[in-house]
Amino acid sequence: MIPLEKIIVLNKVSLFATLRTEDVHMISTISSEEIYEDGHILFYEKDIGDRLFIIVEGEVSILRKAKDGEEKHIATLKENEFLGELSLFDAETRTATARCCGQCIFLVIERNDMEQLAHEYPDIAFGFIKMLISRMRGMLSK
């Protein structure tokens, strides 16, 4: 994926909606494209998180283990949605398992890269945090 394509994708993602064009460009420089086939597990519930996944193409099923040990489908994420955003700011465990449904293309951002970028450009971190708080408020009001 060429740099301009990354910027176009990132501009469609709500997580980056409050950021300036220059900030989105900086984020595009630390993102990498990854492609996975149907059934690939991006991460398991309770894994330590260290990456944000932005869905460029495809769908991802979010699963959690029920008390009886069976996997329960929680959500399906699609193009321009994201998962693993909290892992960019802490090294806590994943709250669910994420499985590709069909072939998927992602832009991926590593925690270490985002931390370095946030130190150099605090406006990016602040914009990112504002969006995360807004998303959490929305979830709590449901």
GUFI-530877 format. One record per atom (N, C-alpha, C): residue in one letter; x negated, y, z. Coordinates in steps of 0.001 Angstrom, whole numbers, plus 500000, padded with zeros to 6 digits. Layout:
<sites>
AXYZ/...
</sites>
This chain:
<sites>
M499148498838500000/M500000500000500000/M499091501240500000/I499348502152499101/I498528503365499030/I498956504344500127/P498061505286500492/P498368506206501595/P499697506950501454/L500032507418500260/L501286508143500070/L502489507256500369/E502407505977499985/E503499505045500277/E503681504864501781/K502581504805502520/K502675504688503973/K503387505900504574/I503040507088504108/I503670508313504615/I505161508306504321/I505536507884503131/I506958507817502762/I507692506859503685/V507112505693503949/V507733504713504848/V507861505301506255/L506787505858506784/L506801506394508149/L507818507521508308/N508009508316507283/N508990509408507341/N510421508914507455/K510667507666507100/K512018507091507177/K512306506450508534/V511299506370509391/V511417505668510670/V511784506663511770/S512852506370512495/S513350507296513520/S512308507600514593/L511427506681514871/L510410506873515897/L509516508084515608/F509378508420514338/F508506509518513938/F509280510758513499/A510585510781513741/A511459511850513250/A511087513231513764/T510539513329514964/T510228514641515540/T508820515117515196/L508063514305514495/L506676514656514190/L506561515500512923/R505535516332512910/R505242517145511728/R504640516255510643/T504687516725509419/T504141515982508280/T502667515643508493/E501910516588509046/E500477516350509283/E500276515209510288/D501161515154511293/D501065514104512304/D501386512735511701/V502412512700510866/V502771511441510193/V501612510984509309/H500970511929508659/H499806511583507834/H498710510941508694/M498437511516509860/M497414510962510750/M497786509534511178/I499062509312511479/I499502507969511868/I499331506997510701/S499595507481509494/S499456506597508322/S498024506099508173/T497057506885508622/T495651506487508468/T495260505352509407/I496023505152510480/I495694504059511410/I496614502853511235/S497519502932510264/S498423501803510039/S497865500884508959/S498177499611509092/S497748498639508083/S498944497817507635/E498906497382506405/E499988496571505838/E499732495095506136/E500784494397506570/E500696492954506799/E501943492300506224/I501760491123505640/I502862490381505020/I502936489004505677/Y504156488606506046/Y504367487301506675/Y505532486582506000/E505468485272506026/E506497484429505408/E507641484135506384/D508704483596505843/D509885483205506623/D509491482305507793/G510018482621508973/G509777481800510147/G508548482178510957/H507713483061510417/H506506483461511151/H506905484183512444/I506246483824513529/I506483484478514821/I505497485627514964/L506019486849515051/L505157488020515248/L504581488018516653/F505440487684517613/F505001487552519003/F506068486796519781/Y505625486214520883/Y506517485465521765/Y506843486287523005/E508018486027523554/E508396486616524827/E507296486297525845/K506895487285526608/K505867487204527656/K504437487294527138/D504229487378525805/D502895487686525284/D502529489104525716/I501246489372525832/I500801490743526084/I500923491515524765/G501576492667524823/G501784493465523614/G500624494389523323/D500279494527522042/D499213495446521664/D499412496045520278/R500615495829519679/R500850496306518317/R502298496740518128/L502472497777517324/L503781498237516873/L503972497733515448/F505149497197515157/F505488496721513819/F506596497596513241/I506378498122512062/I507384498889511336/I507786498045510138/I509068497768510026/I509546496896508948/I509669497701507657/V508857497338506671/V508893497965505358/V509903497220504483/E509896495903504613/E510773495052503813/E511059493783504588/G512319493329504560/G512685492091505228/G513468492325506506/E513655491236507250/E514407491278508501/E513673490485509569/V513841490926510816/V513219490261511948/V514303489939512968/S514322488701513406/S515264488250514424/S514605488382515792/I515327488999516730/I514835489169518096/I515542488148518976/L514760487364519699/L515282486240520479/L514793486329521923/R515637485878522853/R515232485772524263/R515639484409524774/K514850483906525705/K515196482618526322/K516300482830527344/A517322482010527237/A518410482030528209/A517981481227529436/K518785481289530481/K518465480561531715/K518364479064531493/D519115478563530501/D519068477124530220/D517886476740529321/G517050477735528959/G515872477463528146/G516095477600526651/E517345477726526246/E517657477881524818/E517375479313524365/E516966479460523087/E516765480795522532/E518108481420522184/K518276482670522554/K519507483405522272/K519177484564521337/H519920484683520241/H519712485779519292/H520214487078519916/I519354488081519965/I519685489373520571/I520012490415519512/A519204490449518451/A519383491474517417/A518669491054516142/T519048491705515062/T518334491580513804/T517899492972513392/L516605493145513177/L516059494432512762/L515769494389511273/K515959495545510621/K515827495614509170/K514875496731508759/E514794496936507458/E513922497945506861/E514025499291507582/N512883499900507809/N512733501204508478/N512986501163509978/E513171499969510539/E513271499833511981/E511916499374512503/F511763499353513807/F510462499050514399/F510645498212515646/L509552497558516043/L509555496757517256/L508155496766517850/G508100496628519165/G506823496609519859/G506310497986520227/E507178498996520183/E506734500373520418/E506171500615521817/L506710499931522822/L506211500149524180/L504779499659524345/S504394498687523544/S503045498131523653/S501967499129523234/L502367500228522594/L501370501236522231/L500890502026523433/F501654501957524529/F501298502767525692/F501025501960526946/D501269500666526901/D500916499833528052/D500576498425527588/A499999497673528466/A499588496306528129/A500480495303528850/E501750495615528930/E502698494725529598/E503145493618528650/T503917492685529178/T504365491551528375/T505553491925527491/R505672491210526392/R506791491381525458/R508070490902526129/T509166491584525842/T510445491246526460/T511252490251525635/A510780489931524440/A511509489006523569/A510539488413522551/T511043487436521807/T510305486828520702/T510793487467519410/A509900487667518452/A510261488247517155/A509862487287516040/R510862486902515225/R510642485931514147/R511073486533512808/C510231486369511784/C510558486848510437/C511674486015509828/C512617486697509214/C513711486044508476/C513451486323507002/G512875485371506319/G512440485605504948/G511082486282504968/Q510554486551503776/Q509265487243503715/Q509433488672504226/C508471489145505016/C508524490486505596/C507210491226505331/I507357492519505091/I506202493405504952/I506289494435506073/F505170494661506732/F505116495577507873/F504000496589507710/L504180497738508340/L503065498596508686/L502820498320510158/V501582498105510525/V501227497736511894/V500268498778512462/I500539499173513704/I499669500116514403/I499185499450515683/E497877499424515853/E497254498817517031/E497227499821518195/R497402499322519417/R497394500180520598/R496104500989520712/N494956500370520539/N493683501084520674/N493582502252519699/D494042502044518470/D494012503118517466/D494961504251517848/M496163503891518354/M497130504913518739/M496639505697519954/E496003505013520898/E495466505701522073/E494418506735521667/Q493533506341520777/Q492487507256520315/Q493118508448519593/L494073508195518724/L494750509264517992/L495489510200518952/A496144509640519955/A496890510440520930/A495959511332521753/H494760510863522041/H493794511686522770/H493313512858521907/E493121512577520630/E492643513623519718/E493741514603519320/Y494993514115519246/Y496132514926518804/Y497289514741519788/P497251515442520912/P498275515258521951/P499708515510521468/D499898516350520452/D501244516595519928/D501876515314519393/I501052514447518847/I501564513173518337/I502089512331519496/A501308512233520554/A501738511452521724/A503007512041522324/F503060513363522440/F504227514011523031/F505477513770522184/G505360513906520867/G506496513656519976/G506965512219520050/F506025511329520132/F506310509901520219/F507056509591521519/I506575510149522615/I507198509918523923/I508606510500523959/K508801511682523369/K510145512281523319/K511128511354522611/M510681510756521526/M511564509860520772/M511859508595521569/L510861508052522259/L511082506858523079/L512075507147524206/I511947508301524838/I512872508669525914/I514283508817525364/S514415509446524228/S515726509608523604/S516358508247523308/R515543507339522801/R516034505990522495/R516479505262523775/M515698505400524846/M516059504759526112/M517346505350526683/R517499506667526600/R518738507306527087/R519948506772526314/G519769506613525013/G520851506087524185/G521240504672524587/M520242503870524925/M520524502482525345/M521219502454526698/L520845503353527588/L521444503384528920/L522875503913528904/S523205504734527924/S524548505315527884/S525570504385527248/K525149503244526752/K526086502299526100/K526810501482527133/
</sites>
